[in-house]
Amino acid sequence: MPVPHDIPAETELWDAFAKSAFDAEAEPSFHWTQYAGHGPGAELLNSPESVLEIGCGTGRALAHLAQQGVKATGVDLSPRMVRLAGERWAPLGVRIEQAEVLDWLTTDTGRYDAVYSIFGAAWFTDPSRLFPLARERLAPGGVFVFSQPPAIPGAYGPQGMYKGGFAGKAMFTYRYSYKPAVWERHLLRAGFNTAESWIVDAPEPGHIGTLVVRAQA
Ligand SMILES: C[S@@+](CC[C@H](N)C(=O)[O-])C[C@H]1O[C@@H](n2cnc3c(N)ncnc32)[C@H](O)[C@@H]1O
C-alpha cells in the first residue's frame, strides 16, 4: 500500500531542517557516506559532463563537481535550502531549483550523464515512482547512484519518521528501506540495464554503515 505523502507538510519539515543544516562557511565536498573522507567518491558517477542531484540540500556535492567542470543541477523541496544553497554556489555555476522530485522529473526535459542522491530525495520517495522517471532523464549509458543508511533488520518498505525531538509540532515524512537485492530488483524493473547495491562498513566496527546503490541505463 502506498503511504500518503503530504508534500506541503513535508516542505515545512525540510524547511525547518534547513535552518539547522545549512552552514554558510561549509566548503564544497563530495562523499557518499556520513563519514568525511571515508568510502567511495565521485568516481561512481563515471566522469560525467552533466549531473542532476535530487534532494541536493546544502549543495556541497554539486559545488565540488562544478569545480571539476561538471554542469551541475540540483533540485530540492525546501525553499529555504534552495535559496541559501543557490546563492552560495551560483558563482561556481551551480543551478538549484525548488520542486518536489517526482514533479520535477515529470516535467524536466534535460538529459544527464548521472542522476544521484546522497541521503537525499531517493531515500524519501517511493522507488516504484521515482526510478522510472530517473531512468528517463539519463543519457544513454548514464548512471543513477544513491546512498543512505542501510535498512534496520526486519523494517522494510516505507518507514514513518518524525522530525527530531519527539516534542512540538507533529512533522513527519516517510523514508524507504530495503535489502540490497530488493533495491536491485526495483531498478531492473524500472528499465535499468544493470543494478548493484552494497553496504560500505563504517570506519569503526559496530557503527552505522552506508548503503550504496548504483544502476546504469
Ligand atoms: C537529509 S537531507 C540531505 C541532502 C544533501 N545530501 C546535503 O548534503 O545536504 C535530504 C534533502 O532531501 C530533500 N527532499 C526530501 N524529500 C524530497 C522530495 N520529495 N523532493 C525533493 N527534495 C526532497 C530535503 O529537502 C533535504 O534537503
The ligand as an SDF file (V2000), in Angstrom:
LIG
                    3D

 27 29  0  0  0  0  0  0  0  0999 V2000
   18.9540   14.6820    4.7180 C   0  0  0  0  0  0  0  0  0  0  0  0
   18.9090   15.9760    3.5200 S   0  0  0  0  0  0  0  0  0  0  0  0
   20.4050   15.5720    2.6670 C   0  0  0  0  0  0  0  0  0  0  0  0
   20.7520   16.4430    1.4980 C   0  0  0  0  0  0  0  0  0  0  0  0
   22.1870   16.5670    0.9850 C   0  0  0  0  0  0  0  0  0  0  0  0
   22.8540   15.3270    0.7580 N   0  0  0  0  0  0  0  0  0  0  0  0
   23.0310   17.5050    1.8060 C   0  0  0  0  0  0  0  0  0  0  0  0
   24.2370   17.3220    1.8710 O   0  0  0  0  0  0  0  0  0  0  0  0
   22.5220   18.4650    2.3610 O   0  0  0  0  0  0  0  0  0  0  0  0
   17.5970   15.4620    2.4490 C   0  0  0  0  0  0  0  0  0  0  0  0
   17.1740   16.5250    1.4370 C   0  0  0  0  0  0  0  0  0  0  0  0
   16.2130   15.9210    0.5550 O   0  0  0  0  0  0  0  0  0  0  0  0
   15.2130   16.8800    0.2640 C   0  0  0  0  0  0  0  0  0  0  0  0
   13.9740   16.1660   -0.1100 N   0  0  0  0  0  0  0  0  0  0  0  0
   13.2470   15.3110    0.6590 C   0  0  0  0  0  0  0  0  0  0  0  0
   12.1750   14.8740    0.0100 N   0  0  0  0  0  0  0  0  0  0  0  0
   12.2140   15.4540   -1.2240 C   0  0  0  0  0  0  0  0  0  0  0  0
   11.3710   15.3990   -2.3710 C   0  0  0  0  0  0  0  0  0  0  0  0
   10.2750   14.6360   -2.3780 N   0  0  0  0  0  0  0  0  0  0  0  0
   11.7020   16.1460   -3.4450 N   0  0  0  0  0  0  0  0  0  0  0  0
   12.8200   16.9240   -3.4460 C   0  0  0  0  0  0  0  0  0  0  0  0
   13.6670   17.0060   -2.3940 N   0  0  0  0  0  0  0  0  0  0  0  0
   13.3680   16.2920   -1.2980 C   0  0  0  0  0  0  0  0  0  0  0  0
   15.0690   17.7090    1.5350 C   0  0  0  0  0  0  0  0  0  0  0  0
   14.5350   18.9890    1.3020 O   0  0  0  0  0  0  0  0  0  0  0  0
   16.5150   17.7520    2.0620 C   0  0  0  0  0  0  0  0  0  0  0  0
   17.1910   18.9280    1.6960 O   0  0  0  0  0  0  0  0  0  0  0  0
  1  2  1  0
  2  3  1  0
  2 10  1  0
  3  4  1  0
  4  5  1  0
  5  6  1  0
  5  7  1  0
  7  8  2  0
  7  9  1  0
 10 11  1  0
 11 12  1  0
 11 26  1  0
 12 13  1  0
 13 14  1  0
 13 24  1  0
 14 15  1  0
 14 23  1  0
 15 16  2  0
 16 17  1  0
 17 18  1  0
 17 23  2  0
 18 19  1  0
 18 20  2  0
 20 21  1  0
 21 22  2  0
 22 23  1  0
 24 25  1  0
 24 26  1  0
 26 27  1  0
M  CHG  2   2   1   9  -1
M  END
$$$$
